[in-house]
Amino acid sequence: MKPHLAVLAIGGNSLIRDKDHIALSWQYEAVKETSTYVADLITEGLRIVITHGNGPQVGFIYRRGELARHELPLIPLDICGADTQGPSDT
């Protein structure tokens, strides 16, 4: 029998505990904690598909651009989104 398949949606808001913990370092800690639960599910034999949201993170990048627009061009939303998705090895 095949192991059960679980789909996990990790929203961008789930990485932000509260308004005082929005820094990337706090989001990183939230990801580390979440990954321990994902590892537990895999250990239990589930097959996992993970999807993610990045709305707040895109908003933070866009807002930084708004604040700096007197010195730098505004960053388009599609680029802000790509920026939150991590580096590519290609």
Backbone as a ProteinNet text record, in pm:
[ID]
protein_1_A
[PRIMARY]
MKPHLAVLAIGGNSLIRDKDHIALSWQYEAVKETSTYVADLITEGLRIVITHGNGPQVGFIYRRGELARHELPLIPLDICGADTQGPSDT
[TERTIARY]
83.4	0	88.5	51.7	127.8	103.1	205.1	184.6	86.4	17	-76.7	-0.7	-68.4	-11.9	-73.1	10.6	-36.1	13.1	-74.8	-38.1	-34.7	80	96.6	108.6	24.1	33	86.3	205.4	268.7	257.3	165.4	141.2	247.7	266.6	363.5	333.7	204.8	168.1	207.5	218.5	255.2	400	477.6	617.3	635.5	525.9	531.6	446.2	510.9	439.1	352.4	405.5	331.2	405.1	348.4	405.7	545	585	717.9	822.2	779.6	871	862.7	880.7	872.1	1009.2	1115.3	1249.5	1276.8	1362	1395	1449.4	1523.5	1578.2	1465.9	1358	1244.1	1169.2	1158.2	1091.8	1172.7	1303	1390.4	1368.3	1357.6	1331.4	1197.1	1097.3	965.5	972.7	1051	1068.9	1138.9	1241.5	1311.3	1215.4	1131.2	1035.1	935.9	883.1	786.8	848.3	974.2	1038.3	1050.7	1058.8	1064.5	933.5	820.9	690.3	676.2	728.2	725.7	809.5	926.3	1012.3	941.8	867.4	792.7	689.7	621	521.6	586.8	702.2	775	820.8	868.6	911.3	795.7	675.6	557	514	579.5	552.6	467.3	432.4	353.4	441.1	383	447	397.8	486.5	453.8	473	375.8	387.3	373.2	468.8	465.4	446.8	353	335.8	348.7	371.6	394.9	327.2	307.5	262.2	373.6	369.9	476.4	423.1	293.9	232.3	295.8	307.9	368.1	512.9	587	727	739.2	654.1	651.5	614.6	516.9	475.7	587	666.5	778.5	880.7	912.5	1009.7	954.9	827.9	767.8	768.1	735	732.1	870.6	974.5	1110.3	1138.1	1091.3	1108.2	1033.3	912.4	836	909.8	966	1036.6	1164	1222.1	1347	1326.2	1201.3	1177.5	1234.6	1265	1329.2	1475.5	1530.9	1669.5	1681.2	1586.9	1595.7	1463.2	1466.6	1340.8	1258.9	1126.7	1037.9	1054	1052.4	1068.5	931.4	916.4	787.6	749.1	618.6	571	620.7	628.8	675.3	820	901.2	1039.1	1043.6	957.4	949.3	913.9	818.7	779.4	893.6	963.7	1076.6	1185.6	1204.4	1307.5	1281	1155.8	1123.2	1133.7	1156.7	1154.7	1291.3	1393.3	1523.9	1611.4	1736.6	1833.9	1814.6	1866	1864.3	2007.5	2024.8	2157.9	2185.2	2091.9	2110.1	2185.5
-118	0	125.3	221.5	346.7	430.6	503.8	597	706.8	760.4	869.6	995.1	1072.4	1197.1	1313.1	1402	1521.4	1644.1	1740	1867.1	1971.9	2036.1	2139	2274.4	2366	2502.9	2589.6	2639.5	2723.5	2867.1	2940.5	3077.3	3172.1	3280.5	3381.4	3438.9	3449.6	3501.3	3405.9	3278.1	3182.3	3199.1	3274.3	3297.3	3420.8	3490.4	3613.7	3592.7	3582.9	3555	3671.6	3793.8	3913.8	4034.5	4153.8	4274.4	4308.5	4250.8	4276.1	4175.7	4078.5	3973.4	3955.5	4065.7	4057.5	4048.2	4068.3	4064	3926.3	3925.1	3798.5	3694.8	3739.5	3644.2	3572	3641.8	3578	3486	3527	3441.3	3312.9	3325.7	3210	3113.5	3166.8	3082	3010.5	3079.8	3017.4	2903.6	2922.2	2816.2	2695.9	2721.4	2610.5	2531.2	2601.3	2531.4	2451.9	2513.1	2444.8	2320.5	2328.8	2215.5	2094.3	2117	2001.6	1923.7	1995.5	1927.9	1853.8	1914.6	1848.1	1720.3	1728.4	1610	1500.3	1537.6	1439.2	1366.7	1442.2	1380	1282.8	1319.7	1230.9	1106.5	1124	1010.8	914.4	969.6	886.2	813.9	844.5	771.9	845.7	968.6	1044.3	1092.5	1097.5	1165.7	1310.1	1404.1	1544.8	1626.6	1711.2	1815.8	1947	2038.7	2166	2278.8	2365.6	2488.3	2604.4	2722	2833.2	2959.9	3049.8	3184.6	3281.5	3396.7	3493.5	3636.7	3653.1	3785.5	3889.3	3863	3963.9	3995.4	3895	3916.4	4003.4	3978.4	4061.6	4205.3	4218.7	4351.6	4427.4	4358.6	4424	4476.6	4394.5	4436.1	4555.4	4548.2	4658.3	4787.3	4775.2	4892.4	4956.1	4872.9	4927.6	5009.9	4957.7	5031.3	5163	5161.7	5286.5	5389.8	5345	5436.6	5492	5417.3	5459.7	5517.4	5536.5	5576.5	5714	5794.2	5923	5906.1	5786	5758.2	5647.1	5553.8	5435.5	5410.9	5343.8	5310.8	5211.4	5220.3	5128.7	4986.8	4887.7	4747.9	4693.6	4639.9	4583.4	4462.8	4442.3	4334.4	4196.7	4171.1	4038.2	4013.7	4118.8	4105.3	4087	4158.9	4139.8	3995	3940.2	3800.6	3705.2	3726.4	3640.4	3649.6	3768.2	3789.4	3705.9	3678.1	3600.1	3450.2	3407.7	3265	3198	3274.1	3214.1	3209.6	3176.2	3175	3054.2	3066.9	2956.1	2910	2782.2	2726.2	2711.1	2756.9	2738.2	2850.4
0	0	0	-85.8	-93.4	30.4	74.4	186.8	146.5	243.4	218.5	173	90.7	41.6	118.9	169.4	240	163.9	147.6	85.9	195.8	212.1	313.4	245.9	284.9	234.5	347.5	329	430	381.4	439.6	396.9	447	373.7	414.1	550.2	584.2	716.3	828.1	798.3	903.2	947.2	870.4	905.6	993.1	1016.5	1095.7	1220.4	1333.8	1458.9	1503	1490.3	1527.4	1470.3	1489.1	1428.1	1479.8	1592.2	1646.7	1597.8	1516.3	1470.9	1319	1245.5	1099.9	1032.1	1106.8	1048.2	986.5	885	819.7	917.2	1016.3	1113.9	1188.3	1220.7	1288.3	1192.7	1066.1	967.7	947.2	946.7	934	1050.7	1171.1	1289	1275.1	1222.6	1203.5	1101.5	996	896	958.6	1038.7	1105.2	1193	1268.4	1354.1	1270.9	1166.8	1080.1	1017.6	977	911	1003.5	1134.1	1225.4	1221	1207.7	1198.1	1065.2	959.1	828.5	834.4	895.5	909.6	988.7	1092.5	1170.4	1083.5	997.2	908.9	811.6	760.4	669.5	743.5	865.2	946.7	972.3	985.7	1005	878.1	765	641.9	540.6	566.5	469.8	354.7	237.6	124.9	131.9	112.4	134.8	6.7	-20.9	-122.7	-47.2	-67.1	4	-96.5	-66.4	-142.8	-45	-96.4	-4.6	-54.2	36.9	5.3	39.5	-24.5	2.3	1.9	19.5	13.3	103.7	232.4	319.7	283	243.7	210.4	84.1	-14.4	-134.6	-97.4	-9.4	35.6	104.9	185.5	253.5	151.6	52.8	-48.9	-127.8	-164.7	-239.8	-157.1	-29.3	58.4	70.9	80.5	84.6	-41.6	-154.2	-279.1	-278.4	-222.7	-213.1	-128.6	-18.2	70.8	7.8	-84.8	-147.8	-288.2	-330.3	-469.1	-502.9	-403.2	-430.2	-474.5	-451.4	-491.1	-595.3	-595.2	-680.6	-751.5	-867.5	-934.6	-851.1	-860.6	-789.9	-846.4	-760.8	-801.7	-842.8	-964.9	-1005.6	-917.9	-900.7	-813.6	-856.2	-986.9	-1029	-986.3	-985.7	-940.8	-789	-717.4	-571.1	-539.4	-613.9	-592.9	-620.3	-731.2	-765.4	-659.6	-604.6	-503.1	-377.7	-347.7	-227.5	-248.7	-369.9	-399	-391.9	-358.3	-334.1	-457.4	-435.7	-544.7	-635.4	-753.5	-847.7	-869.1	-880.9	-906.7	-1055.9	-1137.9	-1282.2	-1345.1
[MASK]
++++++++++++++++++++++++++++++++++++++++++++++++++++++++++++++++++++++++++++++++++++++++++

